[in-house]
Structures are given as structure tokens and as C-alpha cells.
Amino acid sequence: MPEGILIDYNDGRPVMAITAGLRAPSFCTSFAGYGTGANQFQVNTPLTSGSTVFVLPTRPVDVQEFADNQTWIVLPIYMTSVTRNGDNGVTVNGTNRGNYQRIPNWAGTVFEILPAATYNEGL
């Protein structure tokens, strides 16, 4: 018998069996606020070994205004990449056009796709 998701509406339509290695994302944590370093945001959350991690940003750009040598600067700081820190979390990296070292105010959600398994676990 195939493993996967069986959809049976019981109304005469054909039964659908989804068995193509479908894996659902698993919620890890949400983050919001000011970063932990220049153009970075450290997110500490336990991760499963062998999983694939991704970040869904909800506030990917932080626009900061400040004075530099008597010039008013409007600087967008935006997310550019995510680095996995073993099984202890991720670091969201960013940059800006002026190469300023600023602390970003970002927000998002961390998910992981768990590794494929041969045993039966429900969603």
C-alpha cells in the first residue's frame, strides 16, 4: 500500500493519492526586532539534523535615517541571505547601498522541511 496523503471526498469523484515524497514545512520560530550585529540578525532555535531551513520574511527591509557629515542619509537595509548555524539556529544576513554598519530591524518566520523518513508520522 502506498504511503502519503489519501483524499476521498466520498461524492463520486475519484480518490486522490499523493505519494510523491510530499513533506510539509515545520514551524520553528518567529523573530522581530533589532538585529544582533552589523547588517545581521541571529535567530536561535533548535533545528532538526538533516532538515532544510528557510526564512519567510515579513519585514525584509528596514529604512533608517541618520546624519553623516552633516548630510541626512536615508538608508534601506535589506535581507540578502540566510546561513544555518548547525542545529542551533540561523543568521539572516543583509546589506545596504552605503556600506554602513547598521543594526537592522527585521522580522520573519523560520521553517524547516524535515528529512524524509521511512516510518509513518502524521502531519
Buried (B, 14 or more C-beta within 10 A) or exposed (E): EEEEEEEEEEEEEEEEBEEEEEEEBBEBBEBEEEBBEEBBBBBEBEBBEEBBBBBEBEBBBBEBEEEEEEEEBEBBBBBEEBEBBEEEBBBBBBBBEEEBEBBBBBBBBBBBBBEEEEEEEEE
